[in-house]
């Protein structure tokens, strides 16, 4: 049996606790970013009238339902 001082024991306890909090925070943030990407996957913004719409087709240049212009598939930036 090896001997451990109280200071070392407290240090180990704090290190394990903080590492687990950090790991949970990283996983939560990763999950939140993934959900955000999935929600905005088909969302497009018209370059002409700035109207945001969803297009689930695979067309190269989707047409804006408001003004009818053709748009490239740029992802709208999130705030
Ligand atoms: Zn438009």
PDB file of the backbone (N, CA, C, O) and the ligand in Angstrom, with CONECT records:
HET     ZN  A 101       1
ATOM      1  N   UNK A   1       0.845  -1.183   0.000  1.00  0.00           N
ATOM      2  CA  UNK A   1       0.000   0.000   0.000  1.00  0.00           C
ATOM      3  C   UNK A   1       0.881   1.234   0.000  1.00  0.00           C
ATOM      4  O   UNK A   1       1.820   1.329   0.790  1.00  0.00           O
ATOM      5  N   UNK A   2       0.587   2.174  -0.875  1.00  0.00           N
ATOM      6  CA  UNK A   2       1.381   3.408  -0.902  1.00  0.00           C
ATOM      7  C   UNK A   2       0.636   4.498  -0.163  1.00  0.00           C
ATOM      8  O   UNK A   2      -0.593   4.519  -0.100  1.00  0.00           O
ATOM      9  N   UNK A   3       1.411   5.391   0.385  1.00  0.00           N
ATOM     10  CA  UNK A   3       0.837   6.445   1.218  1.00  0.00           C
ATOM     11  C   UNK A   3       0.603   7.690   0.374  1.00  0.00           C
ATOM     12  O   UNK A   3       1.417   8.038  -0.481  1.00  0.00           O
ATOM     13  N   UNK A   4      -0.529   8.361   0.626  1.00  0.00           N
ATOM     14  CA  UNK A   4      -0.893   9.570  -0.100  1.00  0.00           C
ATOM     15  C   UNK A   4      -1.181  10.657   0.923  1.00  0.00           C
ATOM     16  O   UNK A   4      -1.913  10.441   1.889  1.00  0.00           O
ATOM     17  N   UNK A   5      -0.597  11.824   0.701  1.00  0.00           N
ATOM     18  CA  UNK A   5      -0.860  12.920   1.623  1.00  0.00           C
ATOM     19  C   UNK A   5      -2.216  13.531   1.326  1.00  0.00           C
ATOM     20  O   UNK A   5      -2.794  13.293   0.266  1.00  0.00           O
ATOM     21  N   UNK A   6      -2.713  14.304   2.246  1.00  0.00           N
ATOM     22  CA  UNK A   6      -4.020  14.941   2.075  1.00  0.00           C
ATOM     23  C   UNK A   6      -3.996  15.932   0.919  1.00  0.00           C
ATOM     24  O   UNK A   6      -4.978  16.039   0.184  1.00  0.00           O
ATOM     25  N   UNK A   7      -2.906  16.653   0.745  1.00  0.00           N
ATOM     26  CA  UNK A   7      -2.779  17.618  -0.353  1.00  0.00           C
ATOM     27  C   UNK A   7      -2.842  16.915  -1.702  1.00  0.00           C
ATOM     28  O   UNK A   7      -3.505  17.389  -2.624  1.00  0.00           O
ATOM     29  N   UNK A   8      -2.166  15.805  -1.815  1.00  0.00           N
ATOM     30  CA  UNK A   8      -2.203  15.041  -3.067  1.00  0.00           C
ATOM     31  C   UNK A   8      -3.597  14.497  -3.327  1.00  0.00           C
ATOM     32  O   UNK A   8      -4.061  14.492  -4.468  1.00  0.00           O
ATOM     33  N   UNK A   9      -4.257  14.049  -2.296  1.00  0.00           N
ATOM     34  CA  UNK A   9      -5.607  13.516  -2.445  1.00  0.00           C
ATOM     35  C   UNK A   9      -6.577  14.606  -2.909  1.00  0.00           C
ATOM     36  O   UNK A   9      -7.410  14.367  -3.784  1.00  0.00           O
ATOM     37  N   UNK A  10      -6.467  15.791  -2.327  1.00  0.00           N
ATOM     38  CA  UNK A  10      -7.322  16.913  -2.738  1.00  0.00           C
ATOM     39  C   UNK A  10      -7.009  17.311  -4.176  1.00  0.00           C
ATOM     40  O   UNK A  10      -7.917  17.606  -4.953  1.00  0.00           O
ATOM     41  N   UNK A  11      -5.719  17.320  -4.531  1.00  0.00           N
ATOM     42  CA  UNK A  11      -5.332  17.654  -5.901  1.00  0.00           C
ATOM     43  C   UNK A  11      -5.913  16.651  -6.898  1.00  0.00           C
ATOM     44  O   UNK A  11      -6.429  17.046  -7.944  1.00  0.00           O
ATOM     45  N   UNK A  12      -5.833  15.382  -6.587  1.00  0.00           N
ATOM     46  CA  UNK A  12      -6.379  14.356  -7.477  1.00  0.00           C
ATOM     47  C   UNK A  12      -7.895  14.499  -7.595  1.00  0.00           C
ATOM     48  O   UNK A  12      -8.449  14.373  -8.687  1.00  0.00           O
ATOM     49  N   UNK A  13      -8.560  14.759  -6.481  1.00  0.00           N
ATOM     50  CA  UNK A  13     -10.007  14.935  -6.501  1.00  0.00           C
ATOM     51  C   UNK A  13     -10.397  16.127  -7.373  1.00  0.00           C
ATOM     52  O   UNK A  13     -11.305  16.020  -8.197  1.00  0.00           O
ATOM     53  N   UNK A  14      -9.722  17.252  -7.198  1.00  0.00           N
ATOM     54  CA  UNK A  14     -10.033  18.443  -7.995  1.00  0.00           C
ATOM     55  C   UNK A  14      -9.724  18.226  -9.474  1.00  0.00           C
ATOM     56  O   UNK A  14     -10.481  18.671 -10.336  1.00  0.00           O
ATOM     57  N   UNK A  15      -8.635  17.558  -9.767  1.00  0.00           N
ATOM     58  CA  UNK A  15      -8.278  17.315 -11.169  1.00  0.00           C
ATOM     59  C   UNK A  15      -9.313  16.433 -11.848  1.00  0.00           C
ATOM     60  O   UNK A  15      -9.708  16.702 -12.982  1.00  0.00           O
ATOM     61  N   UNK A  16      -9.757  15.381 -11.164  1.00  0.00           N
ATOM     62  CA  UNK A  16     -10.768  14.496 -11.746  1.00  0.00           C
ATOM     63  C   UNK A  16     -12.083  15.242 -11.910  1.00  0.00           C
ATOM     64  O   UNK A  16     -12.742  15.109 -12.942  1.00  0.00           O
ATOM     65  N   UNK A  17     -12.473  16.018 -10.920  1.00  0.00           N
ATOM     66  CA  UNK A  17     -13.728  16.765 -10.986  1.00  0.00           C
ATOM     67  C   UNK A  17     -13.702  17.789 -12.121  1.00  0.00           C
ATOM     68  O   UNK A  17     -14.650  17.868 -12.902  1.00  0.00           O
ATOM     69  N   UNK A  18     -12.639  18.565 -12.217  1.00  0.00           N
ATOM     70  CA  UNK A  18     -12.561  19.592 -13.264  1.00  0.00           C
ATOM     71  C   UNK A  18     -12.455  18.972 -14.652  1.00  0.00           C
ATOM     72  O   UNK A  18     -13.014  19.504 -15.611  1.00  0.00           O
ATOM     73  N   UNK A  19     -11.748  17.862 -14.769  1.00  0.00           N
ATOM     74  CA  UNK A  19     -11.675  17.185 -16.067  1.00  0.00           C
ATOM     75  C   UNK A  19     -13.037  16.665 -16.499  1.00  0.00           C
ATOM     76  O   UNK A  19     -13.379  16.736 -17.679  1.00  0.00           O
ATOM     77  N   UNK A  20     -13.816  16.146 -15.564  1.00  0.00           N
ATOM     78  CA  UNK A  20     -15.139  15.643 -15.933  1.00  0.00           C
ATOM     79  C   UNK A  20     -16.068  16.797 -16.303  1.00  0.00           C
ATOM     80  O   UNK A  20     -16.869  16.654 -17.226  1.00  0.00           O
ATOM     81  N   UNK A  21     -15.987  17.925 -15.618  1.00  0.00           N
ATOM     82  CA  UNK A  21     -16.796  19.102 -15.978  1.00  0.00           C
ATOM     83  C   UNK A  21     -16.380  19.602 -17.354  1.00  0.00           C
ATOM     84  O   UNK A  21     -17.235  19.956 -18.165  1.00  0.00           O
ATOM     85  N   UNK A  22     -15.097  19.636 -17.625  1.00  0.00           N
ATOM     86  CA  UNK A  22     -14.619  20.089 -18.930  1.00  0.00           C
ATOM     87  C   UNK A  22     -15.081  19.144 -20.037  1.00  0.00           C
ATOM     88  O   UNK A  22     -15.469  19.597 -21.113  1.00  0.00           O
ATOM     89  N   UNK A  23     -15.042  17.841 -19.783  1.00  0.00           N
ATOM     90  CA  UNK A  23     -15.476  16.867 -20.775  1.00  0.00           C
ATOM     91  C   UNK A  23     -16.968  17.005 -21.067  1.00  0.00           C
ATOM     92  O   UNK A  23     -17.380  16.947 -22.225  1.00  0.00           O
ATOM     93  N   UNK A  24     -17.777  17.187 -20.031  1.00  0.00           N
ATOM     94  CA  UNK A  24     -19.222  17.368 -20.227  1.00  0.00           C
ATOM     95  C   UNK A  24     -19.487  18.648 -21.002  1.00  0.00           C
ATOM     96  O   UNK A  24     -20.366  18.673 -21.864  1.00  0.00           O
ATOM     97  N   UNK A  25     -18.750  19.705 -20.716  1.00  0.00           N
ATOM     98  CA  UNK A  25     -18.932  20.977 -21.424  1.00  0.00           C
ATOM     99  C   UNK A  25     -18.571  20.827 -22.908  1.00  0.00           C
ATOM    100  O   UNK A  25     -19.281  21.337 -23.774  1.00  0.00           O
ATOM    101  N   UNK A  26     -17.475  20.134 -23.196  1.00  0.00           N
ATOM    102  CA  UNK A  26     -17.066  19.919 -24.583  1.00  0.00           C
ATOM    103  C   UNK A  26     -18.110  19.112 -25.332  1.00  0.00           C
ATOM    104  O   UNK A  26     -18.456  19.458 -26.461  1.00  0.00           O
ATOM    105  N   UNK A  27     -18.617  18.051 -24.736  1.00  0.00           N
ATOM    106  CA  UNK A  27     -19.623  17.214 -25.384  1.00  0.00           C
ATOM    107  C   UNK A  27     -20.925  17.989 -25.598  1.00  0.00           C
ATOM    108  O   UNK A  27     -21.558  17.850 -26.644  1.00  0.00           O
ATOM    109  N   UNK A  28     -21.328  18.800 -24.624  1.00  0.00           N
ATOM    110  CA  UNK A  28     -22.554  19.586 -24.756  1.00  0.00           C
ATOM    111  C   UNK A  28     -22.404  20.598 -25.888  1.00  0.00           C
ATOM    112  O   UNK A  28     -23.325  20.784 -26.682  1.00  0.00           O
ATOM    113  N   UNK A  29     -21.264  21.242 -25.962  1.00  0.00           N
ATOM    114  CA  UNK A  29     -21.023  22.239 -27.008  1.00  0.00           C
ATOM    115  C   UNK A  29     -20.971  21.584 -28.389  1.00  0.00           C
ATOM    116  O   UNK A  29     -21.479  22.145 -29.360  1.00  0.00           O
ATOM    117  N   UNK A  30     -20.362  20.403 -28.482  1.00  0.00           N
ATOM    118  CA  UNK A  30     -20.302  19.675 -29.748  1.00  0.00           C
ATOM    119  C   UNK A  30     -21.700  19.267 -30.195  1.00  0.00           C
ATOM    120  O   UNK A  30     -22.037  19.380 -31.373  1.00  0.00           O
ATOM    121  N   UNK A  31     -22.518  18.791 -29.250  1.00  0.00           N
ATOM    122  CA  UNK A  31     -23.883  18.385 -29.574  1.00  0.00           C
ATOM    123  C   UNK A  31     -24.716  19.581 -30.028  1.00  0.00           C
ATOM    124  O   UNK A  31     -25.499  19.467 -30.970  1.00  0.00           O
ATOM    125  N   UNK A  32     -24.555  20.717 -29.371  1.00  0.00           N
ATOM    126  CA  UNK A  32     -25.306  21.920 -29.728  1.00  0.00           C
ATOM    127  C   UNK A  32     -24.910  22.411 -31.127  1.00  0.00           C
ATOM    128  O   UNK A  32     -25.781  22.815 -31.897  1.00  0.00           O
ATOM    129  N   UNK A  33     -23.624  22.384 -31.470  1.00  0.00           N
ATOM    130  CA  UNK A  33     -23.165  22.798 -32.796  1.00  0.00           C
ATOM    131  C   UNK A  33     -23.684  21.860 -33.867  1.00  0.00           C
ATOM    132  O   UNK A  33     -24.031  22.307 -34.961  1.00  0.00           O
ATOM    133  N   UNK A  34     -23.746  20.559 -33.575  1.00  0.00           N
ATOM    134  CA  UNK A  34     -24.257  19.591 -34.537  1.00  0.00           C
ATOM    135  C   UNK A  34     -25.744  19.805 -34.791  1.00  0.00           C
ATOM    136  O   UNK A  34     -26.194  19.724 -35.934  1.00  0.00           O
ATOM    137  N   UNK A  35     -26.511  20.079 -33.735  1.00  0.00           N
ATOM    138  CA  UNK A  35     -27.937  20.354 -33.905  1.00  0.00           C
ATOM    139  C   UNK A  35     -28.157  21.623 -34.711  1.00  0.00           C
ATOM    140  O   UNK A  35     -29.078  21.692 -35.525  1.00  0.00           O
ATOM    141  N   UNK A  36     -27.318  22.624 -34.491  1.00  0.00           N
ATOM    142  CA  UNK A  36     -27.440  23.870 -35.240  1.00  0.00           C
ATOM    143  C   UNK A  36     -27.137  23.653 -36.717  1.00  0.00           C
ATOM    144  O   UNK A  36     -27.831  24.189 -37.581  1.00  0.00           O
ATOM    145  N   UNK A  37     -26.097  22.864 -37.013  1.00  0.00           N
ATOM    146  CA  UNK A  37     -25.773  22.568 -38.420  1.00  0.00           C
ATOM    147  C   UNK A  37     -26.898  21.813 -39.102  1.00  0.00           C
ATOM    148  O   UNK A  37     -27.218  22.086 -40.259  1.00  0.00           O
ATOM    149  N   UNK A  38     -27.506  20.855 -38.388  1.00  0.00           N
ATOM    150  CA  UNK A  38     -28.617  20.097 -38.973  1.00  0.00           C
ATOM    151  C   UNK A  38     -29.821  20.978 -39.225  1.00  0.00           C
ATOM    152  O   UNK A  38     -30.509  20.807 -40.231  1.00  0.00           O
ATOM    153  N   UNK A  39     -30.090  21.910 -38.341  1.00  0.00           N
ATOM    154  CA  UNK A  39     -31.256  22.773 -38.511  1.00  0.00           C
ATOM    155  C   UNK A  39     -31.073  23.717 -39.686  1.00  0.00           C
ATOM    156  O   UNK A  39     -32.045  24.085 -40.346  1.00  0.00           O
ATOM    157  N   UNK A  40     -29.823  24.115 -39.955  1.00  0.00           N
ATOM    158  CA  UNK A  40     -29.567  25.087 -41.027  1.00  0.00           C
ATOM    159  C   UNK A  40     -29.052  24.435 -42.300  1.00  0.00           C
ATOM    160  O   UNK A  40     -28.520  25.124 -43.170  1.00  0.00           O
ATOM    161  N   UNK A  41     -29.199  23.124 -42.426  1.00  0.00           N
ATOM    162  CA  UNK A  41     -28.619  22.431 -43.572  1.00  0.00           C
ATOM    163  C   UNK A  41     -29.239  22.892 -44.891  1.00  0.00           C
ATOM    164  O   UNK A  41     -28.518  23.130 -45.859  1.00  0.00           O
ATOM    165  N   UNK A  42     -30.547  23.019 -44.941  1.00  0.00           N
ATOM    166  CA  UNK A  42     -31.221  23.353 -46.194  1.00  0.00           C
ATOM    167  C   UNK A  42     -31.639  24.825 -46.239  1.00  0.00           C
ATOM    168  O   UNK A  42     -32.364  25.230 -47.149  1.00  0.00           O
ATOM    169  N   UNK A  43     -31.203  25.610 -45.294  1.00  0.00           N
ATOM    170  CA  UNK A  43     -31.596  27.016 -45.239  1.00  0.00           C
ATOM    171  C   UNK A  43     -30.708  27.816 -46.187  1.00  0.00           C
ATOM    172  O   UNK A  43     -29.483  27.691 -46.164  1.00  0.00           O
ATOM    173  N   UNK A  44     -31.336  28.626 -47.010  1.00  0.00           N
ATOM    174  CA  UNK A  44     -30.604  29.472 -47.963  1.00  0.00           C
ATOM    175  C   UNK A  44     -31.078  30.900 -47.823  1.00  0.00           C
ATOM    176  O   UNK A  44     -32.195  31.149 -47.371  1.00  0.00           O
ATOM    177  N   UNK A  45     -30.231  31.838 -48.211  1.00  0.00           N
ATOM    178  CA  UNK A  45     -30.610  33.251 -48.212  1.00  0.00           C
ATOM    179  C   UNK A  45     -30.419  33.788 -49.617  1.00  0.00           C
ATOM    180  O   UNK A  45     -29.363  33.625 -50.228  1.00  0.00           O
ATOM    181  N   UNK A  46     -31.458  34.428 -50.112  1.00  0.00           N
ATOM    182  CA  UNK A  46     -31.410  34.995 -51.452  1.00  0.00           C
ATOM    183  C   UNK A  46     -30.399  36.146 -51.481  1.00  0.00           C
ATOM    184  O   UNK A  46     -30.380  36.994 -50.588  1.00  0.00           O
ATOM    185  N   UNK A  47     -29.566  36.161 -52.515  1.00  0.00           N
ATOM    186  CA  UNK A  47     -28.548  37.217 -52.627  1.00  0.00           C
ATOM    187  C   UNK A  47     -29.161  38.528 -53.077  1.00  0.00           C
ATOM    188  O   UNK A  47     -28.569  39.587 -52.868  1.00  0.00           O
ATOM    189  N   UNK A  48     -30.331  38.483 -53.689  1.00  0.00           N
ATOM    190  CA  UNK A  48     -30.944  39.690 -54.226  1.00  0.00           C
ATOM    191  C   UNK A  48     -31.873  40.359 -53.208  1.00  0.00           C
ATOM    192  O   UNK A  48     -31.766  41.564 -52.979  1.00  0.00           O
ATOM    193  N   UNK A  49     -32.784  39.589 -52.595  1.00  0.00           N
ATOM    194  CA  UNK A  49     -33.766  40.203 -51.695  1.00  0.00           C
ATOM    195  C   UNK A  49     -33.553  39.813 -50.235  1.00  0.00           C
ATOM    196  O   UNK A  49     -34.314  40.254 -49.375  1.00  0.00           O
ATOM    197  N   UNK A  50     -32.551  39.005 -49.932  1.00  0.00           N
ATOM    198  CA  UNK A  50     -32.204  38.589 -48.562  1.00  0.00           C
ATOM    199  C   UNK A  50     -33.305  37.773 -47.905  1.00  0.00           C
ATOM    200  O   UNK A  50     -33.359  37.693 -46.677  1.00  0.00           O
ATOM    201  N   UNK A  51     -34.168  37.178 -48.682  1.00  0.00           N
ATOM    202  CA  UNK A  51     -35.216  36.316 -48.148  1.00  0.00           C
ATOM    203  C   UNK A  51     -34.616  34.953 -47.813  1.00  0.00           C
ATOM    204  O   UNK A  51     -33.898  34.373 -48.626  1.00  0.00           O
ATOM    205  N   UNK A  52     -34.909  34.443 -46.620  1.00  0.00           N
ATOM    206  CA  UNK A  52     -34.396  33.130 -46.226  1.00  0.00           C
ATOM    207  C   UNK A  52     -35.452  32.078 -46.497  1.00  0.00           C
ATOM    208  O   UNK A  52     -36.616  32.237 -46.131  1.00  0.00           O
ATOM    209  N   UNK A  53     -35.033  31.007 -47.139  1.00  0.00           N
ATOM    210  CA  UNK A  53     -35.961  29.935 -47.476  1.00  0.00           C
ATOM    211  C   UNK A  53     -35.234  28.609 -47.395  1.00  0.00           C
ATOM    212  O   UNK A  53     -34.005  28.553 -47.345  1.00  0.00           O
ATOM    213  N   UNK A  54     -36.024  27.539 -47.382  1.00  0.00           N
ATOM    214  CA  UNK A  54     -35.443  26.197 -47.333  1.00  0.00           C
ATOM    215  C   UNK A  54     -35.607  25.526 -48.678  1.00  0.00           C
ATOM    216  O   UNK A  54     -36.666  25.605 -49.302  1.00  0.00           O
ATOM    217  N   UNK A  55     -34.553  24.865 -49.118  1.00  0.00           N
ATOM    218  CA  UNK A  55     -34.577  24.158 -50.382  1.00  0.00           C
ATOM    219  C   UNK A  55     -33.961  22.784 -50.161  1.00  0.00           C
ATOM    220  O   UNK A  55     -32.754  22.670 -49.948  1.00  0.00           O
ATOM    221  N   UNK A  56     -34.777  21.754 -50.210  1.00  0.00           N
ATOM    222  CA  UNK A  56     -34.286  20.392 -49.958  1.00  0.00           C
ATOM    223  C   UNK A  56     -33.930  19.659 -51.242  1.00  0.00           C
ATOM    224  O   UNK A  56     -33.525  18.497 -51.198  1.00  0.00           O
ATOM    225  N   UNK A  57     -34.075  20.319 -52.380  1.00  0.00           N
ATOM    226  CA  UNK A  57     -33.733  19.669 -53.640  1.00  0.00           C
ATOM    227  C   UNK A  57     -32.222  19.684 -53.833  1.00  0.00           C
ATOM    228  O   UNK A  57     -31.491  20.299 -53.057  1.00  0.00           O
ATOM    229  N   UNK A  58     -31.767  19.001 -54.872  1.00  0.00           N
ATOM    230  CA  UNK A  58     -30.333  18.943 -55.155  1.00  0.00           C
ATOM    231  C   UNK A  58     -29.965  19.808 -56.358  1.00  0.00           C
ATOM    232  O   UNK A  58     -28.909  19.609 -56.960  1.00  0.00           O
ATOM    233  N   UNK A  59     -30.814  20.756 -56.711  1.00  0.00           N
ATOM    234  CA  UNK A  59     -30.501  21.616 -57.843  1.00  0.00           C
ATOM    235  C   UNK A  59     -29.290  22.475 -57.528  1.00  0.00           C
ATOM    236  O   UNK A  59     -29.049  22.842 -56.378  1.00  0.00           O
ATOM    237  N   UNK A  60     -28.536  22.786 -58.566  1.00  0.00           N
ATOM    238  CA  UNK A  60     -27.307  23.560 -58.372  1.00  0.00           C
ATOM    239  C   UNK A  60     -27.608  25.010 -57.999  1.00  0.00           C
ATOM    240  O   UNK A  60     -26.939  25.588 -57.142  1.00  0.00           O
ATOM    241  N   UNK A  61     -28.611  25.591 -58.643  1.00  0.00           N
ATOM    242  CA  UNK A  61     -28.986  26.973 -58.381  1.00  0.00           C
ATOM    243  C   UNK A  61     -30.468  27.026 -58.002  1.00  0.00           C
ATOM    244  O   UNK A  61     -31.321  27.129 -58.884  1.00  0.00           O
ATOM    245  N   UNK A  62     -30.782  26.958 -56.726  1.00  0.00           N
ATOM    246  CA  UNK A  62     -32.184  27.012 -56.320  1.00  0.00           C
ATOM    247  C   UNK A  62     -32.786  28.396 -56.561  1.00  0.00           C
ATOM    248  O   UNK A  62     -32.102  29.416 -56.475  1.00  0.00           O
ATOM    249  N   UNK A  63     -34.086  28.400 -56.866  1.00  0.00           N
ATOM    250  CA  UNK A  63     -34.770  29.638 -57.198  1.00  0.00           C
ATOM    251  C   UNK A  63     -35.447  30.199 -55.947  1.00  0.00           C
ATOM    252  O   UNK A  63     -36.058  29.461 -55.173  1.00  0.00           O
ATOM    253  N   UNK A  64     -35.330  31.504 -55.764  1.00  0.00           N
ATOM    254  CA  UNK A  64     -35.942  32.176 -54.617  1.00  0.00           C
ATOM    255  C   UNK A  64     -37.460  32.199 -54.805  1.00  0.00           C
ATOM    256  O   UNK A  64     -37.934  32.599 -55.868  1.00  0.00           O
ATOM    257  N   UNK A  65     -38.237  31.777 -53.792  1.00  0.00           N
ATOM    258  CA  UNK A  65     -39.697  31.781 -53.946  1.00  0.00           C
ATOM    259  C   UNK A  65     -40.291  33.189 -53.921  1.00  0.00           C
ATOM    260  O   UNK A  65     -41.433  33.372 -54.343  1.00  0.00           O
ATOM    261  N   UNK A  66     -39.559  34.173 -53.443  1.00  0.00           N
ATOM    262  CA  UNK A  66     -40.104  35.523 -53.362  1.00  0.00           C
ATOM    263  C   UNK A  66     -39.860  36.315 -54.642  1.00  0.00           C
ATOM    264  O   UNK A  66     -40.799  36.866 -55.217  1.00  0.00           O
ATOM    265  N   UNK A  67     -38.593  36.378 -55.098  1.00  0.00           N
ATOM    266  CA  UNK A  67     -38.280  37.227 -56.243  1.00  0.00           C
ATOM    267  C   UNK A  67     -37.940  36.426 -57.501  1.00  0.00           C
ATOM    268  O   UNK A  67     -37.884  36.997 -58.590  1.00  0.00           O
ATOM    269  N   UNK A  68     -37.713  35.118 -57.376  1.00  0.00           N
ATOM    270  CA  UNK A  68     -37.483  34.285 -58.534  1.00  0.00           C
ATOM    271  C   UNK A  68     -36.054  34.261 -59.042  1.00  0.00           C
ATOM    272  O   UNK A  68     -35.798  33.659 -60.084  1.00  0.00           O
ATOM    273  N   UNK A  69     -35.123  34.881 -58.362  1.00  0.00           N
ATOM    274  CA  UNK A  69     -33.736  34.869 -58.832  1.00  0.00           C
ATOM    275  C   UNK A  69     -33.056  33.564 -58.443  1.00  0.00           C
ATOM    276  O   UNK A  69     -33.443  32.906 -57.477  1.00  0.00           O
ATOM    277  N   UNK A  70     -32.041  33.207 -59.210  1.00  0.00           N
ATOM    278  CA  UNK A  70     -31.286  31.991 -58.929  1.00  0.00           C
ATOM    279  C   UNK A  70     -30.181  32.298 -57.925  1.00  0.00           C
ATOM    280  O   UNK A  70     -29.540  33.346 -58.004  1.00  0.00           O
ATOM    281  N   UNK A  71     -29.959  31.396 -56.991  1.00  0.00           N
ATOM    282  CA  UNK A  71     -28.980  31.626 -55.921  1.00  0.00           C
ATOM    283  C   UNK A  71     -27.993  30.488 -55.838  1.00  0.00           C
ATOM    284  O   UNK A  71     -28.325  29.337 -56.121  1.00  0.00           O
ATOM    285  N   UNK A  72     -26.768  30.820 -55.445  1.00  0.00           N
ATOM    286  CA  UNK A  72     -25.785  29.785 -55.148  1.00  0.00           C
ATOM    287  C   UNK A  72     -26.021  29.290 -53.728  1.00  0.00           C
ATOM    288  O   UNK A  72     -26.674  29.954 -52.924  1.00  0.00           O
ATOM    289  N   UNK A  73     -25.482  28.121 -53.435  1.00  0.00           N
ATOM    290  CA  UNK A  73     -25.715  27.507 -52.116  1.00  0.00           C
ATOM    291  C   UNK A  73     -24.671  27.963 -51.114  1.00  0.00           C
ATOM    292  O   UNK A  73     -23.725  27.229 -50.825  1.00  0.00           O
ATOM    293  N   UNK A  74     -24.830  29.146 -50.590  1.00  0.00           N
ATOM    294  CA  UNK A  74     -24.004  29.606 -49.479  1.00  0.00           C
ATOM    295  C   UNK A  74     -24.780  29.400 -48.201  1.00  0.00           C
ATOM    296  O   UNK A  74     -25.985  29.645 -48.153  1.00  0.00           O
ATOM    297  N   UNK A  75     -24.103  28.956 -47.174  1.00  0.00           N
ATOM    298  CA  UNK A  75     -24.768  28.799 -45.888  1.00  0.00           C
ATOM    299  C   UNK A  75     -24.894  30.176 -45.226  1.00  0.00           C
ATOM    300  O   UNK A  75     -23.932  30.944 -45.204  1.00  0.00           O
ATOM    301  N   UNK A  76     -26.063  30.484 -44.696  1.00  0.00           N
ATOM    302  CA  UNK A  76     -26.184  31.745 -43.983  1.00  0.00           C
ATOM    303  C   UNK A  76     -25.373  31.694 -42.693  1.00  0.00           C
ATOM    304  O   UNK A  76     -25.367  30.682 -41.992  1.00  0.00           O
ATOM    305  N   UNK A  77     -24.702  32.773 -42.393  1.00  0.00           N
ATOM    306  CA  UNK A  77     -23.882  32.794 -41.193  1.00  0.00           C
ATOM    307  C   UNK A  77     -24.769  32.928 -39.968  1.00  0.00           C
ATOM    308  O   UNK A  77     -25.747  33.675 -39.966  1.00  0.00           O
ATOM    309  N   UNK A  78     -24.413  32.200 -38.941  1.00  0.00           N
ATOM    310  CA  UNK A  78     -25.171  32.279 -37.689  1.00  0.00           C
ATOM    311  C   UNK A  78     -24.593  33.368 -36.827  1.00  0.00           C
ATOM    312  O   UNK A  78     -23.423  33.724 -36.963  1.00  0.00           O
ATOM    313  N   UNK A  79     -25.402  33.896 -35.945  1.00  0.00           N
ATOM    314  CA  UNK A  79     -24.939  34.989 -35.100  1.00  0.00           C
ATOM    315  C   UNK A  79     -24.155  34.468 -33.922  1.00  0.00           C
ATOM    316  O   UNK A  79     -23.684  35.252 -33.099  1.00  0.00           O
TER     317      UNK A  79
HETATM  318 ZN    ZN A 101     -35.097  36.604 -53.570  1.00  0.00          ZN
END
